[in-house]
């Protein structure tokens, strides 16, 4: 309760900040977070309480003979309830997870690809967007995939083998499991 008394006034100070999305413009942004290490896109701020973003999120990791890539294009609508920096967003995207691994002994490469439609809920801040030019932001997203459709290529395995079934089950589970993305820093420029 003690922390709530301290955090509540800070929340309102940041939310009612006059450097929010109060003037129109189109711009570009780039950001970094977890699990999406790379984020980039276009943003459009109206002269009112709304802004829009068309973005692309990417996580790509390589380790020896294995590779994991998670990508998600998204379209977001942001509502600035106090005409300030704080916003609530809703949107949709399509995530794709691609996993590849090469067996050291046989040389076979197995891969799994899962594609799912996502619904996205977001809460964040855009400081300086109303002034045009440079702005800074951060956000927290809740990503809810559905309809995960796995595509598995595993030479030497049939669809009745246990390893194949386990991979298929894991891919389907991922395609229907919600997760959180935290954007630590987003830097943009509105023209």
C-alpha positions as CSV (number, residue, x, y, z in Angstrom):
1,X,0.0,0.0,0.0
2,X,2.9,2.3,0.8
3,X,4.3,1.9,-2.7
4,X,0.9,2.5,-4.3
5,X,0.8,5.9,-2.7
6,X,4.1,6.8,-4.3
7,X,3.5,5.2,-7.7
8,X,-0.1,6.6,-8.3
9,X,1.0,10.3,-8.4
10,X,4.0,9.4,-10.7
11,X,1.6,7.6,-13.0
12,X,-0.6,10.7,-13.4
13,X,2.4,12.9,-13.9
14,X,3.7,10.7,-16.8
15,X,0.2,10.2,-18.2
16,X,-0.9,13.8,-18.3
17,X,2.5,15.0,-19.7
18,X,1.9,17.6,-22.4
19,X,4.4,15.9,-24.6
20,X,2.0,13.2,-25.7
21,X,0.4,12.6,-29.1
22,X,-1.5,15.8,-29.4
23,X,-0.4,16.9,-32.9
24,X,-0.5,14.9,-36.1
25,X,2.4,13.5,-38.1
26,X,3.9,10.4,-39.6
27,X,7.2,8.9,-38.6
28,X,9.5,5.9,-38.1
29,X,10.6,4.1,-34.9
30,X,13.0,1.4,-33.7
31,X,13.0,-0.4,-30.4
32,X,14.4,-3.2,-28.3
33,X,12.8,-5.5,-25.8
34,X,12.1,-9.1,-24.8
35,X,11.4,-11.5,-26.3
36,X,11.5,-9.4,-29.5
37,X,15.0,-8.0,-29.5
38,X,14.5,-5.9,-32.7
39,X,11.4,-3.8,-33.4
40,X,10.8,-1.3,-36.2
41,X,7.9,0.4,-37.9
42,X,5.9,3.3,-39.0
43,X,3.8,5.4,-36.7
44,X,1.0,8.0,-37.4
45,X,-0.3,10.3,-34.7
46,X,-3.5,12.2,-35.3
47,X,-4.2,15.6,-33.8
48,X,-6.5,14.0,-31.3
49,X,-6.4,11.1,-28.9
50,X,-5.3,8.3,-31.3
51,X,-2.2,7.1,-32.9
52,X,-1.5,4.1,-35.2
53,X,1.5,1.9,-35.7
54,X,2.5,-0.6,-38.3
55,X,5.5,-2.6,-37.0
56,X,7.7,-5.6,-37.4
57,X,9.1,-7.5,-34.4
58,X,12.0,-10.0,-34.6
59,X,14.0,-12.4,-32.4
60,X,16.7,-14.4,-34.2
61,X,19.2,-16.6,-32.4
62,X,21.9,-18.9,-33.8
63,X,23.9,-21.4,-31.8
64,X,26.1,-23.8,-33.7
65,X,23.9,-26.1,-35.7
66,X,20.6,-24.7,-34.4
67,X,18.6,-21.6,-35.3
68,X,15.4,-20.0,-33.8
69,X,13.6,-17.1,-35.4
70,X,10.4,-15.5,-34.0
71,X,8.8,-12.7,-36.1
72,X,5.6,-10.8,-35.9
73,X,4.3,-8.0,-38.1
74,X,1.6,-6.0,-36.3
75,X,-1.0,-3.3,-36.7
76,X,-1.9,-1.3,-33.6
77,X,-4.4,1.4,-32.7
78,X,-3.3,3.5,-29.7
79,X,-5.8,5.5,-27.6
80,X,-4.4,8.3,-25.5
81,X,-7.1,8.7,-22.8
82,X,-5.6,11.8,-21.2
83,X,-4.3,13.3,-24.6
84,X,-0.8,12.7,-23.2
85,X,2.1,10.4,-23.4
86,X,0.2,7.4,-21.9
87,X,-1.7,5.1,-24.2
88,X,-3.7,1.9,-24.4
89,X,-3.5,-0.1,-27.6
90,X,-5.2,-3.0,-29.3
91,X,-4.1,-4.6,-32.5
92,X,-3.5,-7.8,-34.5
93,X,-0.5,-9.5,-36.0
94,X,0.8,-12.8,-37.3
95,X,3.6,-14.5,-35.5
96,X,5.9,-17.1,-37.1
97,X,8.3,-19.3,-35.2
98,X,10.9,-21.1,-37.2
99,X,13.2,-23.6,-35.6
100,X,16.0,-25.6,-37.4
101,X,18.5,-28.1,-36.1
102,X,21.1,-30.3,-37.8
103,X,22.0,-33.7,-36.4
104,X,25.7,-33.9,-35.9
105,X,25.9,-37.6,-36.8
106,X,23.5,-38.0,-39.7
107,X,23.7,-34.5,-41.2
108,X,19.9,-34.3,-41.5
109,X,18.3,-30.9,-40.8
110,X,14.9,-30.9,-39.1
111,X,12.7,-27.9,-39.1
112,X,9.5,-26.8,-37.5
113,X,7.5,-23.7,-38.5
114,X,4.4,-22.4,-36.7
115,X,2.2,-19.6,-37.9
116,X,-0.5,-18.1,-35.8
117,X,-2.8,-15.1,-35.8
118,X,-2.3,-12.9,-32.8
119,X,-4.5,-10.4,-30.8
120,X,-2.4,-7.8,-29.0
121,X,-3.2,-5.6,-26.0
122,X,-0.7,-2.9,-25.2
123,X,0.0,-0.2,-22.6
124,X,2.8,2.3,-23.1
125,X,4.2,5.8,-23.2
126,X,5.3,8.1,-26.1
127,X,7.2,11.1,-24.7
128,X,7.8,14.0,-27.1
129,X,5.5,12.8,-29.9
130,X,3.4,15.9,-29.9
131,X,6.4,18.2,-30.6
132,X,7.3,16.4,-33.8
133,X,10.9,15.3,-34.3
134,X,12.5,12.9,-31.9
135,X,10.4,10.9,-29.3
136,X,11.1,8.2,-26.8
137,X,8.8,5.4,-25.7
138,X,8.3,2.1,-23.8
139,X,5.5,-0.4,-23.6
140,X,4.2,-3.7,-22.3
141,X,2.3,-6.0,-24.7
142,X,0.2,-9.1,-24.0
143,X,0.2,-11.3,-27.1
144,X,-2.5,-13.9,-27.6
145,X,-1.9,-16.3,-30.5
146,X,-4.6,-18.6,-31.9
147,X,-4.9,-21.1,-34.6
148,X,-1.2,-22.2,-34.6
149,X,-0.6,-24.2,-37.8
150,X,2.6,-26.3,-37.6
151,X,4.7,-27.4,-40.6
152,X,7.3,-30.0,-39.7
153,X,10.1,-31.3,-42.0
154,X,12.1,-34.1,-40.4
155,X,14.0,-36.4,-42.8
156,X,14.3,-39.9,-41.5
157,X,11.1,-39.6,-39.3
158,X,7.6,-40.6,-40.2
159,X,4.5,-38.8,-38.7
160,X,3.9,-41.8,-36.5
161,X,7.4,-41.6,-34.7
162,X,7.3,-40.3,-31.2
163,X,9.9,-37.6,-31.8
164,X,7.8,-36.3,-34.7
165,X,4.6,-36.3,-32.5
166,X,6.4,-34.6,-29.7
167,X,7.6,-31.8,-32.0
168,X,4.1,-31.4,-33.5
169,X,2.6,-31.2,-30.0
170,X,5.1,-28.6,-28.9
171,X,4.5,-26.5,-32.0
172,X,0.8,-26.6,-31.6
173,X,1.1,-25.6,-27.9
174,X,3.4,-22.7,-28.8
175,X,0.9,-21.5,-31.5
176,X,-1.8,-21.2,-28.8
177,X,0.2,-19.9,-25.8
178,X,0.0,-16.3,-24.7
179,X,3.0,-14.3,-23.6
180,X,4.3,-10.9,-22.7
181,X,6.6,-8.6,-24.6
182,X,8.4,-5.7,-22.8
183,X,9.8,-2.9,-24.9
184,X,12.6,-1.3,-22.8
185,X,13.3,1.5,-25.3
186,X,11.6,2.8,-28.4
187,X,13.1,5.7,-30.3
188,X,11.2,7.4,-33.1
189,X,11.1,10.5,-35.3
190,X,7.9,12.2,-36.5
191,X,8.2,14.3,-39.6
